[in-house]
Amino acid sequence: GEKQAALVGHHLIGIALAVFYVVGAGWVGVSPDSLLAALGYGVATCVFPWCLVFPALGFGMFGRNGPPELKLFTSSLLNHLFYGFGLWWSAKVFWLG
């Protein structure tokens, strides 16, 4: 059940970070429906895995020593850019700006 627990945990962290984004964006005076802010936040959520999780798994900083077929750096960057895009889209749909 480790995969299921990791998947649920990953998504719960994503939900918590989304709430933090909306609250934090208002706190620093940035509109949550700013595309640049949302994409930047999405990329910023990669820092922890790149600098701590990947090295802890033996893949080195930014996953450079990981299996080449996984393309860890690129796939995590693109996935988190889409996360940022989803934050922006949700803010637009729900008029959070």
C-alpha positions in Angstrom: 0.0 0.0 0.0 3.0 2.3 -0.1 2.2 3.6 -3.6 -1.3 4.5 -2.6 -0.2 6.2 0.6 2.4 8.2 -1.3 -0.1 9.2 -4.0 -2.7 10.3 -1.4 0.0 12.1 0.6 1.4 13.9 -2.5 -2.1 15.1 -3.4 -2.9 16.3 0.1 0.4 18.2 0.1 -0.7 19.7 -3.2 -4.0 20.8 -1.8 -2.3 22.3 1.3 0.1 24.2 -1.0 -2.7 25.5 -3.1 -4.4 26.9 -0.1 -1.1 28.4 1.0 -0.7 29.9 -2.5 -4.1 31.7 -2.4 -3.5 33.0 1.1 0.1 33.8 0.6 -0.5 35.6 -2.8 -2.9 38.0 -1.1 -0.6 38.5 1.8 2.3 39.6 -0.4 0.0 41.7 -2.6 0.0 39.5 -5.7 -3.3 38.4 -7.3 -3.8 34.6 -7.2 -5.0 34.8 -10.8 -1.6 36.1 -12.1 -0.3 33.5 -14.5 3.3 34.4 -13.9 2.9 34.1 -10.1 1.1 30.8 -10.4 3.7 29.3 -12.7 6.5 30.6 -10.5 4.9 29.1 -7.5 4.5 25.8 -9.4 8.2 25.8 -10.2 9.1 26.7 -6.6 7.4 23.6 -5.4 10.1 21.6 -7.2 12.9 22.9 -5.1 12.2 20.5 -2.2 12.3 17.4 -4.4 15.2 18.5 -6.5 17.4 19.4 -3.5 16.3 16.9 -0.8 14.1 14.1 -2.0 16.1 13.2 -5.2 19.4 13.2 -3.3 17.9 11.1 -0.5 16.8 8.5 -3.0 20.3 8.4 -4.4 19.5 10.3 -7.6 21.7 13.3 -6.8 20.8 17.0 -6.9 18.1 17.7 -9.5 17.9 13.9 -10.2 20.9 14.0 -12.4 22.0 10.5 -11.4 18.6 9.0 -11.7 17.6 6.5 -14.4 17.8 8.4 -17.7 14.4 7.1 -18.9 12.7 8.8 -16.0 14.0 12.3 -16.9 13.4 13.3 -13.3 14.3 16.9 -13.6 12.3 17.5 -16.8 9.2 15.5 -15.7 9.0 17.1 -12.3 9.5 20.6 -13.8 6.7 20.0 -16.4 4.4 18.4 -13.9 4.8 21.3 -11.5 4.3 23.9 -14.3 1.0 22.2 -15.0 0.2 22.4 -11.3 0.9 26.1 -11.4 -1.3 26.4 -14.5 -4.0 24.6 -12.6 -3.7 27.1 -9.8 -4.0 30.0 -12.2 -7.0 28.4 -14.0 -8.7 27.7 -10.8 -8.2 31.2 -9.6 -9.7 32.5 -12.8 -12.7 30.2 -12.7 -13.4 30.9 -9.0 -12.6 34.6 -9.2 -10.0 34.6 -6.5 -8.2 37.6 -7.8 
